[in-house]
Amino acid sequence: MAVLSVQNLDMEFGERTLFSGVSFEVGERDKIGFIGSNATGKTTLFKLITGELEPSSGGIYPGKNIKIGYLEQHACAGSQKTVYDEMESVFEPLMKKEKRLEELADLIEAGHGDIDALIAEQNRLHTEFEDGGGLTYKSRTRSALTGLGFSESDFSLPCSLLSGGQRSKLALGKLLLSAPDLLLLDEPTNHIDLTSLEWLESFINDYRGSAVIISHDRYFLDKVTTKTMLLENGKIEMFNGGYSRFLEQKTERDEIERRHYERQMDEVHRLEGIIEQQRRWRHFITADSKQKMLDKKLAELDAPDLSAKTLGFSFGEVEPTGNEVLNVRGLSKSFGSKDLFSGVEFQLRRFDRAFLLGPNGCGKTTLLKILIGKERADSGSYLFGAGVQLGYFDQTLSSLDGCNTVLDEIWNLHRDFTEARVRTLLGQFLFCADDVFKKVETLSGGEKARLSLLKLMLSGANVLLLDEPTNHLDIPSREALEAALLDFGGTMLVVSHDRYFINKLSTRVLSIGMGGAESFDGGYDDYAARIAEQSAEKPKTAKTVGKGGEDYKRRKERESELRRTATAIKRCEERINELDELIANTNAEMSTPETAADYARVMELTETLGKLNGEQTELMLQWEELENRKAQLEGEE
């Protein structure tokens, strides 16, 4: 069944046609990645679906009783609630039922009113409360907050004190918890770190509704989407699979279309040759007949669409550095009582493409600012090698002068360039015609990012320090940047949350924090796999270095650990059996009519049951680990 059907949709703004003849369907549990270059109309389409805008023509048909949820861009801005209360407000209907159930329990206990009617209302409300998730809404609230990167200390903060990024995360959490039938998510991965990204991916994969997701995060799209919807040149095409599968299909299709077009053109040229020859021979009837065939061919000619603009990006040749590019020793930094990182040490060698990873707030941007001299470390040192010329990309784009025109922003730094050359360069970065006379302050985030990248490209730097360079860039621009950086003949140190970008470029990952910096060869997937291995590894005992005393000592240690493990397994099994009995007794008591009429007792038993089940789950996991350890020890005999 279709959750949403869009038929022959047209949207025009003045003389500009944003899209025309757009039709698609969203099925039950579809997870659709919605992609396309910036300013092609993706967000506008969302606003049409929600009714915020009216289409020029066409129809939008949600399924019967379908609830659509759209991520608001400025949600929670005026809220006076705390972070926790704002998130929990999603469950206000459940909270009202809970309050009424408490009132009913008091009335029944006091014997006020029509007791039979009160009990009937209590039973009905209790069923609705449970079916609506009333027993878990508090835990779901906490899970969403922690999953999106809010600490326990953040829960009591007033929403008015939150940053824009934190408000966006709070709005995202509220939307997810509201559980609409169709989620419309517009760049949901903005403002969240890698840990929160993984939580969001898990949530969406488990989500029972449908979702259409606008995102430039290709790794995220691969993780969560089952279809990909491309908006290009005012038309929509649907592809099966995530982003990588879409890319394969589109590349294959484009190649088929190119070959088909070449065959068509070969036939056109053949007919043109025949017509020219027949006319030279004065065979006008034959020539006219062939001309009609040619006209028909030309009318049916299906030329590949080459109108999409792409970023023209190349760093060109750079001066070589020495082999030792950067040596960092024991860097530490804190702001007031907040420690960012401590004892960070690493080296960069020529041609390294290293990526700094770590949770938001761990000091990655601050570390880059220390290396360019904008911040001072509390302790430690760093030294750049011979021949280093630094280039820095600031994620806040603060290097731009808002009062300049786009043209002057480049020309002021390169007065030896002709205007024609500057305009050609700007054209390569998609600033065409009168765009070059726009004030920098009026540009979009994506336009400012492209202008900053052009300045970086022209700087001649051979060592690049890049802070979130893919922020604000659409997918085609990200791919152009990747290609340029792969060809770059220098060294890079990059902060990025773009895992696809990291996988494409990284030669190693540096994970930083209070424990210093740990280096991992390869890209993000290599890093994630190694972290998973480290988490799964058991503490290793020292290797035996000889026979005799060392072998005997190791054998006795193993036998002792095996006895302790067997005892722990027995204790686990005994407690699990006890819990089985307690859970059965609790369920039996909850099923009695007397208990069903006592709401307070039901709630008490429900809480007890939750704790018993939780303890049993933990013990089962512990028992499994102990059994694995026992098998490992027995295998060493």
BELCOR-V643405 format. One record per residue. N is the residue number from 1. RES is the residue in one small letter. PHI is phi in whole degrees, -180 to 180 (NA if undefined). OMEGA is omega in radians with two decimals (* if undefined). BURIAL is I if it has 9 or more other ideal C-beta (glycine too) atoms within 8 Angstrom, else O. Layout:
N:RES:PHI:OMEGA:BURIAL
N:RES:PHI:OMEGA:BURIAL
This chain:
1:m:NA:3.14:O
2:a:-79:3.03:O
3:v:-77:-3.14:I
4:l:-148:3.06:I
5:s:-127:3.10:I
6:v:-116:-3.03:I
7:q:-127:2.99:I
8:n:48:-3.06:I
9:l:-83:3.03:I
10:d:-119:3.06:I
11:m:-142:-3.13:I
12:e:-125:2.99:I
13:f:-120:-3.07:O
14:g:62:-3.13:O
15:e:-89:-3.09:O
16:r:-93:3.04:O
17:t:-94:-3.11:O
18:l:-77:2.99:I
19:f:-156:-3.10:I
20:s:-145:3.09:O
21:g:63:-3.08:I
22:v:-79:3.09:I
23:s:-138:3.04:O
24:f:-167:3.09:O
25:e:-129:3.01:O
26:v:-113:-3.13:I
27:g:-90:3.10:I
28:e:-61:3.10:O
29:r:65:3.00:O
30:d:-64:2.98:I
31:k:-122:-2.97:I
32:i:-109:3.00:I
33:g:-84:-3.07:I
34:f:-108:-3.03:I
35:i:-123:-3.13:I
36:g:158:-3.14:I
37:s:-62:3.06:I
38:n:-58:3.04:O
39:a:68:3.08:O
40:t:-92:3.05:I
41:g:115:-3.10:I
42:k:-65:3.13:I
43:t:-65:3.09:O
44:t:-60:3.12:I
45:l:-62:3.07:I
46:f:-59:-3.12:I
47:k:-68:3.04:I
48:l:-69:-3.13:I
49:i:-64:-3.11:I
50:t:-83:3.13:I
51:g:87:3.11:O
52:e:-69:3.05:O
53:l:-124:3.08:O
54:e:-106:3.12:O
55:p:-74:3.04:I
56:s:-68:3.04:O
57:s:-163:-3.13:O
58:g:99:-3.06:I
59:g:-133:3.07:O
60:i:-124:-2.98:I
61:y:-128:3.02:O
62:p:-69:3.06:O
63:g:-66:-3.10:I
64:k:-63:3.11:O
65:n:60:3.13:O
66:i:-81:3.10:I
67:k:-99:-3.12:O
68:i:-107:3.11:I
69:g:-115:-3.10:I
70:y:-125:-3.13:I
71:l:-70:3.12:I
72:e:-73:-3.10:O
73:q:-80:-3.08:O
74:h:-128:-3.11:O
75:a:-68:3.04:I
76:c:67:-3.03:I
77:a:-61:-3.07:O
78:g:-104:-3.06:O
79:s:-71:3.07:O
80:q:-100:-3.11:O
81:k:-80:2.98:I
82:t:-76:3.13:I
83:v:-57:-3.11:I
84:y:-64:-3.10:I
85:d:-64:3.12:O
86:e:-65:3.12:I
87:m:-66:-3.09:I
88:e:-70:-3.10:I
89:s:-62:3.04:I
90:v:-56:-3.06:I
91:f:-98:-3.10:I
92:e:-55:3.09:O
93:p:-59:3.10:O
94:l:-68:-3.14:I
95:m:-64:3.09:I
96:k:-66:3.10:O
97:k:-63:-3.14:I
98:e:-61:3.13:I
99:k:-64:3.14:O
100:r:-65:3.11:I
101:l:-63:3.09:I
102:e:-64:3.11:I
103:e:-63:-3.14:O
104:l:-63:3.12:I
105:a:-61:3.12:I
106:d:-65:-3.13:O
107:l:-65:-3.14:I
108:i:-65:-3.14:I
109:e:-63:-3.13:O
110:a:-81:3.14:O
111:g:75:-3.13:O
112:h:-88:3.02:O
113:g:78:3.13:O
114:d:-80:-3.02:O
115:i:-61:-3.14:O
116:d:-61:3.13:O
117:a:-67:3.13:O
118:l:-66:3.13:I
119:i:-65:3.11:I
120:a:-62:3.10:O
121:e:-64:3.14:I
122:q:-63:3.14:I
123:n:-64:3.14:I
124:r:-63:-3.12:O
125:l:-66:-3.13:I
126:h:-64:3.09:I
127:t:-63:3.11:O
128:e:-62:-3.12:I
129:f:-63:3.14:I
130:e:-67:-3.11:O
131:d:-63:3.14:O
132:g:-84:3.13:I
133:g:89:-3.09:I
134:g:-64:-3.11:I
135:l:-79:-3.06:O
136:t:-124:-3.00:O
137:y:-65:3.13:I
138:k:-68:3.14:O
139:s:-68:3.10:O
140:r:-67:3.09:I
141:t:-62:-3.13:I
142:r:-66:-3.13:I
143:s:-62:3.14:O
144:a:-65:-3.13:I
145:l:-64:-3.13:I
146:t:-69:3.12:I
147:g:-61:-3.13:I
148:l:-92:2.97:I
149:g:94:3.06:I
150:f:-87:3.09:I
151:s:-84:3.12:O
152:e:-56:-3.12:O
153:s:-69:3.11:O
154:d:-77:-3.01:I
155:f:-58:-3.06:I
156:s:-92:3.13:O
157:l:-70:3.00:I
158:p:-67:3.13:O
159:c:-59:-3.11:I
160:s:-64:-3.13:O
161:l:-92:-3.09:O
162:l:-77:3.02:I
163:s:-74:3.10:O
164:g:-59:3.13:O
165:g:-64:3.12:O
166:q:-67:3.10:I
167:r:-64:3.11:I
168:s:-63:3.11:I
169:k:-65:3.13:I
170:l:-64:3.11:I
171:a:-63:3.11:I
172:l:-62:3.13:I
173:g:-60:3.13:I
174:k:-62:-3.14:I
175:l:-64:-3.13:I
176:l:-63:-3.12:I
177:l:-70:3.13:I
178:s:-71:3.01:O
179:a:51:3.05:O
180:p:-71:3.10:I
181:d:-68:-3.14:I
182:l:-133:3.07:I
183:l:-92:2.98:I
184:l:-112:-3.05:I
185:l:-112:-3.13:I
186:d:-107:-3.11:I
187:e:52:-3.09:O
188:p:-70:-3.08:I
189:t:-87:3.07:I
190:n:-64:3.00:O
191:h:75:-3.13:O
192:i:-119:-3.08:I
193:d:-84:-3.02:I
194:l:-65:3.13:I
195:t:-63:3.12:O
196:s:-67:3.08:I
197:l:-60:-3.13:I
198:e:-66:3.07:O
199:w:-63:-3.13:I
200:l:-63:3.11:I
201:e:-60:3.13:I
202:s:-63:-3.14:O
203:f:-62:-3.08:I
204:i:-67:3.12:I
205:n:-63:3.14:I
206:d:-87:-3.03:O
207:y:-69:-3.04:I
208:r:-86:3.10:O
209:g:-88:3.10:I
210:s:-103:3.13:I
211:a:-149:2.93:I
212:v:-119:-2.94:I
213:i:-125:2.97:I
214:i:-83:3.13:I
215:s:-160:2.99:I
216:h:-103:-3.13:I
217:d:-86:-3.00:I
218:r:-68:3.11:I
219:y:-64:3.10:I
220:f:-59:3.13:I
221:l:-61:3.10:I
222:d:-63:-3.09:I
223:k:-74:-2.92:I
224:v:-117:-3.00:I
225:t:-102:3.10:I
226:t:-108:3.08:O
227:k:-141:3.09:I
228:t:-129:-3.13:I
229:m:-113:-3.10:I
230:l:-103:3.01:I
231:l:-105:-3.07:I
232:e:-147:3.13:I
233:n:53:3.05:O
234:g:77:-3.12:I
235:k:-123:3.11:I
236:i:-116:3.03:I
237:e:-126:3.14:O
238:m:-109:3.13:I
239:f:-125:3.04:I
240:n:-80:3.08:O
241:g:96:3.12:I
242:g:-78:-3.00:I
243:y:-63:-3.08:I
244:s:-63:3.10:I
245:r:-67:3.06:I
246:f:-57:-3.09:I
247:l:-62:3.10:O
248:e:-62:-3.11:O
249:q:-64:-3.10:I
250:k:-69:3.10:I
251:t:-62:3.13:O
252:e:-64:-3.14:O
253:r:-65:3.13:O
254:d:-62:3.13:I
255:e:-68:3.09:O
256:i:-63:3.14:O
257:e:-64:3.14:I
258:r:-65:-3.14:I
259:r:-65:3.11:O
260:h:-62:3.13:I
261:y:-64:3.12:I
262:e:-62:3.10:O
263:r:-65:3.10:O
264:q:-62:-3.12:I
265:m:-68:3.07:I
266:d:-60:3.13:O
267:e:-67:3.10:I
268:v:-60:-3.12:I
269:h:-65:3.12:O
270:r:-64:3.14:O
271:l:-66:3.11:I
272:e:-61:3.12:I
273:g:-65:3.12:O
274:i:-63:-3.12:I
275:i:-61:-3.13:I
276:e:-61:-3.13:O
277:q:-66:-3.12:O
278:q:-64:3.13:I
279:r:-72:3.08:I
280:r:-63:3.14:O
281:w:-84:3.11:O
282:r:66:3.03:O
283:h:-92:-2.96:O
284:f:-69:-3.14:O
285:i:-65:3.10:O
286:t:-63:-3.14:O
287:a:-61:-3.14:I
288:d:-65:3.12:O
289:s:-64:3.12:O
290:k:-67:3.12:I
291:q:-64:3.10:I
292:k:-63:3.09:O
293:m:-63:3.14:I
294:l:-65:3.14:I
295:d:-61:3.12:O
296:k:-66:3.11:O
297:k:-61:-3.12:I
298:l:-65:3.13:O
299:a:-68:-3.12:O
300:e:-92:-3.05:O
301:l:-60:-3.09:I
302:d:-109:-3.09:O
303:a:-80:3.05:O
304:p:-59:-3.13:O
305:d:-79:-3.13:O
306:l:-111:-3.01:O
307:s:-81:-3.10:O
308:a:-65:-3.14:I
309:k:-84:3.09:O
310:t:-127:-3.10:O
311:l:-71:3.07:I
312:g:-97:-2.89:O
313:f:-134:3.05:I
314:s:-157:3.13:O
315:f:-79:-3.12:I
316:g:70:-3.14:O
317:e:-75:3.05:O
318:v:-125:3.11:I
319:e:-64:-3.13:O
320:p:-73:2.99:O
321:t:-100:2.96:I
322:g:-73:3.14:O
323:n:-67:3.10:O
324:e:-90:-3.05:I
325:v:-94:-3.08:I
326:l:-152:3.09:I
327:n:-127:-3.13:O
328:v:-109:-3.07:I
329:r:-129:2.94:O
330:g:60:-3.13:I
331:l:-71:3.07:I
332:s:-134:3.13:I
333:k:-154:3.02:I
334:s:-140:3.01:I
335:f:-121:-3.07:O
336:g:62:-3.12:O
337:s:-89:-3.09:O
338:k:-95:3.07:O
339:d:-84:3.12:O
340:l:-93:3.12:I
341:f:-150:-3.09:I
342:s:-146:3.04:O
343:g:63:-3.11:I
344:v:-75:3.12:I
345:e:-136:3.02:I
346:f:-167:3.09:I
347:q:-126:2.98:O
348:l:-114:3.05:I
349:r:-109:-3.11:I
350:r:-53:-3.14:I
351:f:76:3.03:O
352:d:-61:2.94:I
353:r:-125:-3.02:I
354:a:-100:-3.14:I
355:f:-118:3.08:I
356:l:-88:3.10:I
357:l:-120:3.13:I
358:g:162:-3.11:I
359:p:-65:3.05:I
360:n:-56:3.10:O
361:g:88:-3.13:O
362:c:-88:3.01:I
363:g:102:-3.11:I
364:k:-64:3.11:I
365:t:-63:3.12:I
366:t:-61:3.12:I
367:l:-62:3.09:I
368:l:-62:-3.14:I
369:k:-66:3.04:I
370:i:-64:-3.08:I
371:l:-69:3.09:I
372:i:-99:3.06:I
373:g:87:3.12:O
374:k:-88:3.04:O
375:e:-132:3.09:O
376:r:-111:3.08:O
377:a:-76:3.05:I
378:d:-73:3.10:O
379:s:-158:-3.14:O
380:g:96:-3.09:I
381:s:-149:3.03:O
382:y:-149:-3.11:I
383:l:-144:3.04:O
384:f:-86:-3.12:O
385:g:-81:-3.07:I
386:a:-70:3.01:O
387:g:76:-3.10:I
388:v:-77:3.00:I
389:q:-121:-3.01:I
390:l:-81:2.94:I
391:g:-127:-3.04:I
392:y:-126:3.02:I
393:f:-109:-3.08:I
394:d:-97:-3.09:I
395:q:-62:3.10:I
396:t:-83:3.10:O
397:l:59:-3.04:I
398:s:-76:3.14:O
399:s:-75:-3.13:O
400:l:-85:3.08:I
401:d:-99:-3.06:O
402:g:-60:-3.11:O
403:c:-80:3.13:O
404:n:-74:2.85:I
405:t:-80:3.09:I
406:v:-57:-3.14:I
407:l:-61:-3.09:I
408:d:-69:-3.13:O
409:e:-59:3.10:I
410:i:-89:-3.03:I
411:w:-64:-3.14:I
412:n:-62:3.14:O
413:l:-91:-3.07:O
414:h:-137:-3.07:I
415:r:-67:3.12:O
416:d:-78:3.12:O
417:f:-78:2.98:I
418:t:-78:3.10:O
419:e:-61:-3.13:O
420:a:-62:-3.13:O
421:r:-68:3.13:O
422:v:-61:-3.12:I
423:r:-68:3.07:I
424:t:-64:3.11:O
425:l:-62:3.12:I
426:l:-64:3.09:I
427:g:-62:3.10:I
428:q:-64:3.11:I
429:f:-102:2.98:I
430:l:71:2.98:O
431:f:-102:-3.01:I
432:c:-116:3.04:O
433:a:49:-3.05:O
434:d:-74:3.09:O
435:d:-57:-3.05:I
436:v:-70:3.14:I
437:f:-99:3.07:O
438:k:-68:3.00:I
439:k:-72:-3.12:I
440:v:-58:-3.10:I
441:e:-65:-3.12:O
442:t:-91:-3.06:O
443:l:-74:3.02:I
444:s:-75:3.11:O
445:g:-59:3.13:I
446:g:-66:3.12:I
447:e:-66:3.11:I
448:k:-64:3.12:I
449:a:-63:3.13:I
450:r:-64:3.14:I
451:l:-66:3.10:I
452:s:-65:3.12:I
453:l:-68:3.07:I
454:l:-63:3.10:I
455:k:-60:3.12:I
456:l:-65:-3.14:I
457:m:-62:-3.10:I
458:l:-84:-3.04:I
459:s:-74:-3.10:O
460:g:76:-3.11:O
461:a:-65:3.08:I
462:n:-110:3.01:I
463:v:-131:-3.07:I
464:l:-106:2.99:I
465:l:-109:-2.98:I
466:l:-117:3.14:I
467:d:-109:-3.14:I
468:e:51:-3.06:I
469:p:-69:-3.12:I
470:t:-91:3.06:I
471:n:-56:3.09:O
472:h:77:-3.10:O
473:l:-89:3.03:I
474:d:-79:-3.03:I
475:i:-62:3.11:I
476:p:-59:3.13:I
477:s:-69:3.08:I
478:r:-62:-3.13:I
479:e:-67:3.08:O
480:a:-66:3.10:I
481:l:-64:3.11:I
482:e:-59:-3.13:I
483:a:-62:-3.14:I
484:a:-66:-3.12:I
485:l:-72:3.06:I
486:l:-64:3.13:O
487:d:-87:-3.08:O
488:f:-64:-3.06:I
489:g:-90:-3.12:I
490:g:-120:-3.05:I
491:t:-121:-3.08:I
492:m:-135:2.93:I
493:l:-128:-2.91:I
494:v:-129:2.91:I
495:v:-102:-3.13:I
496:s:-158:2.98:I
497:h:-102:-3.07:I
498:d:-84:-3.01:I
499:r:-68:3.08:I
500:y:-63:3.11:I
501:f:-61:3.13:I
502:i:-63:3.14:I
503:n:-59:-3.07:I
504:k:-71:-2.94:I
505:l:-112:-2.87:I
506:s:-68:2.93:I
507:t:-98:2.99:I
508:r:-162:-3.13:I
509:v:-113:3.07:I
510:l:-113:3.12:I
511:s:-94:-3.03:I
512:i:-113:3.12:I
513:g:177:-3.11:I
514:m:-70:3.11:O
515:g:-90:-3.12:O
516:g:101:3.14:I
517:a:-129:3.10:I
518:e:-110:-3.04:O
519:s:-101:3.10:O
520:f:-131:3.10:I
521:d:-72:3.06:O
522:g:97:-3.07:I
523:g:-101:-3.07:I
524:y:-65:-3.11:I
525:d:-62:3.09:I
526:d:-63:3.12:I
527:y:-62:-3.10:I
528:a:-63:3.13:O
529:a:-65:-3.14:O
530:r:-67:3.10:I
531:i:-62:3.12:O
532:a:-64:3.10:O
533:e:-63:-3.14:O
534:q:-61:-3.14:O
535:s:-68:-3.08:O
536:a:-84:-3.08:O
537:e:-67:3.04:O
538:k:-88:3.10:O
539:p:-58:-3.11:O
540:k:-88:3.03:O
541:t:-85:-3.11:O
542:a:-63:-3.13:O
543:k:-70:3.07:O
544:t:-71:-3.08:O
545:v:-103:3.11:O
546:g:-170:-3.13:O
547:k:-94:3.07:O
548:g:71:-3.03:O
549:g:-59:-3.12:O
550:e:-65:3.12:I
551:d:-64:-3.13:I
552:y:-63:-3.13:O
553:k:-61:-3.14:O
554:r:-64:-3.13:I
555:r:-65:3.13:O
556:k:-66:3.10:O
557:e:-63:-3.13:I
558:r:-66:3.14:I
559:e:-63:3.12:O
560:s:-65:3.14:O
561:e:-66:3.13:I
562:l:-64:3.10:I
563:r:-64:3.14:O
564:r:-63:-3.14:O
565:t:-66:3.13:I
566:a:-62:3.11:I
567:t:-64:-3.14:O
568:a:-65:3.10:I
569:i:-62:-3.14:I
570:k:-63:3.13:O
571:r:-62:3.11:O
572:c:-59:-3.10:I
573:e:-63:3.13:I
574:e:-63:-3.12:O
575:r:-68:3.10:I
576:i:-61:3.11:I
577:n:-65:3.09:O
578:e:-60:-3.12:O
579:l:-65:3.07:I
580:d:-55:-3.12:I
581:e:-67:3.13:O
582:l:-63:3.13:I
583:i:-65:3.13:I
584:a:-63:3.14:O
585:n:-64:-3.14:O
586:t:-65:3.10:I
587:n:-61:-3.14:I
588:a:-65:3.13:O
589:e:-65:-3.14:I
590:m:-66:-3.08:I
591:s:-85:-3.10:O
592:t:-75:3.13:O
593:p:-60:-3.13:O
594:e:-62:-3.14:O
595:t:-68:-3.13:I
596:a:-59:-3.14:I
597:a:-84:-3.11:I
598:d:-109:-3.04:I
599:y:-60:-3.11:I
600:a:-60:3.13:I
601:r:-68:3.10:O
602:v:-60:-3.14:I
603:m:-65:3.12:O
604:e:-64:3.14:O
605:l:-68:3.10:I
606:t:-62:3.11:I
607:e:-64:3.11:O
608:t:-61:-3.13:I
609:l:-61:3.11:I
610:g:-61:3.14:I
611:k:-67:3.13:O
612:l:-63:3.12:I
613:n:-63:3.12:I
614:g:-63:3.12:O
615:e:-64:-3.13:I
616:q:-66:3.11:I
617:t:-61:3.13:O
618:e:-62:3.14:O
619:l:-67:3.10:I
620:m:-63:3.10:I
621:l:-65:3.13:O
622:q:-64:3.12:I
623:w:-61:3.14:I
624:e:-63:3.11:O
625:e:-64:3.14:O
626:l:-65:3.10:I
627:e:-63:3.10:I
628:n:-63:3.14:O
629:r:-66:3.12:I
630:k:-62:3.12:I
631:a:-62:3.13:O
632:q:-65:-3.14:I
633:l:-67:3.13:I
634:e:-67:3.11:O
635:g:-72:-3.13:O
636:e:-86:-3.11:O
637:e:-65:*:O
